[in-house]
């Protein structure tokens, strides 16, 4: 992959008492150069993460961003992301990268929600592509991809992962989201 190829990494941060989670989009080049940031928020325990990520991407107006890479599939306490919708909305491949093995979200969703709230999350979750395990930089990540095949998804994750097992756009987005959340928590914003 060319060093100037750009990806938008999206990660979030909230604290136990927060009703909103800070979402950060960090544009990074494959050579690790940060090239832009945008912020939004979504409801903790809500169903608006997909719309918030779409809005963040579109507000950036960055035609040079080739990939959208999201940390996980259910940020902000089970605010399940619809990867298919996002890929169609932003006209880019979308990858979800998670960092822990799990049996999937269904047991946790059933434990935390019921009725329409559960049904809505399960419909969205079940419509997503399966996770594929990938060993990168000595650790495992699990990748879901829409808009690219599994081989291409693997090349994208590897191209943006330089050390520590976490793709650089996600690492930087997570740090920035945490910093903004802490800044707000301190009452400075």
N, C-alpha and C positions, 0 to 999 in steps of 0.2 A: 504494500500500500504506500502511496506517495506520502512524504512527510507532512504536506500541507492539507491532507484530507481531514475534514472536520466532522466531529460528532457532537451532538448536544446531549450531555449527560444530565439526567434529572434525578434528584434525590430530595428527601424531605426531612424535617425535624420538628418534633413536638415534645412537650413535657407532659407529665401525668395530668396536670390540671388544665391544660390548654384545650380550647374548643376548636382552634384552627391550627393547622400544621403549615409551617413555612415550606414552600417548594422552591428549589433553586434549579435553574437551568444553566449549566456551564458549557460554553462552546470551547472545545479543545481540539487542537490539531493532533495528528498522529505522532508528531515529534514532541508532544507534551506542552506546547505553547498554548496558554490560555488566551482566548480570543473574544471573550464576551460573557456577560452574565445577565440573567433576567430572574425576577422573583414573582411569585404568586402565592396563593394559599388555597387549602381545601379544608373541608370540615373533618375533624377527627371523628371517625365512626360514620362518616357520611357516604354519599355516592357520587361525589362531584370531582373526584381526582382526574378522571379522563378529560372532562371539560376544562379543568384548570391547566392540565398539561398542554392540551390543544391550544388554549388561549395564550399560554406562555410562549409556545413555539411560534404561533402566528404573529404575536406582538414583536418578537425578535426580528422578523422580516429578513432572515438570513438564508438566501437562496444557496449559499455556498455550503451549508450544513447538509451532509449526505446521509447521516444516520441519526436516529433518535434512540438513545439507550437509557432505560429506566431501571432504577434500583428496585427490584422486586416487582410483585404483581398486585400487592394490596397495601399501599402506604397508608399512613394516618389511621391506623387501627381498622383494618379491613375495608378500606375505601377502594374496592377492586377496580383495576384499570382494564379497559377494553382495548387491547392491542390492535385488533382488526379495525376498529373505528378510528383510532389514532393514525394508523398507517394510511388509511384512505383520506383522512382529513388533512394530513401534512404532506401527503404524496411522497413518502420516504419509507424505507424499511424501518421497522421498530423492533428493538430487542429488549427483553426484560431479563435482567441478570440478578440472580439471588445467590446467597453465599452460604446457605445451610441446607443440608439434606433434610427432607421432611416427607411425610406420607401424603402431603398435599394440604390444602386449606379447608377441605370440606368438614373434617371433624371439628376444627376450631370455629368455623362459621356456624355450625349447628349448635355448638356450645354457647356462643355469644348472641345469636339472633334467632328469631322465630317469625312465622307468618310471612307477610309480604317483604319485610326487610331481608329475611333469609332467602326467600325465593328469588328476589332480584339479584342478590349477590351470587347465588348459585348459578343462575342463568348466565351471568357475565363470566364467571369463573370457568364454568364447563365449556364455554365457547372458545376459550383460549387454546393455543397450541400446547402440546405436551412439553415438559421441560426435558432438556438434554444435558447430561452431565459432561463437563469439559474440564480437563486438568490443564491448568495454566499457571506458570510460574510456581510449580510445586504444590499448588492447592487446587481444590475443586470449586467450580462454580456451576450453576444450573441456568441454562439459557432457553428462553422461549423466543421464537423469531417469527415475524410476519413480514412478508415482502422480500425475503431472501431464503434460499435453501439452507439446510444445516451446515454444509461445507462453507458457504459464504459467511454465515453467522459466526462460525468458529474463527475464520480469518479476521473478521472485524473485531471480535473480542480479543484475540491475540495481538492484533496491531495496536490496540489502545491500552493493553496491559503491559506495563513495563517492569513493575516490581510489586510485591505484596499481594498479588492475586486479585486485585480489584482494578477494573478498567479505570484509567486516569480521569475520564470525564465524570465518572460516578464518585470517585474519591474527592475530587475538587468540589463537585456540587454538594456533596454531603458536608464537607467542611464549611462551605459558605452558608448553607442552610442553617447549620448549627450556630454559626457566628451571628447571623441575623436574628435567630430566635433568642439567643442569649442577650443580644443588644436590646431587643424589645422587652425581654423579661426584666432587664435592669431598669426599664423605664426611660431609656434614652431616646426612644422613637415614638 
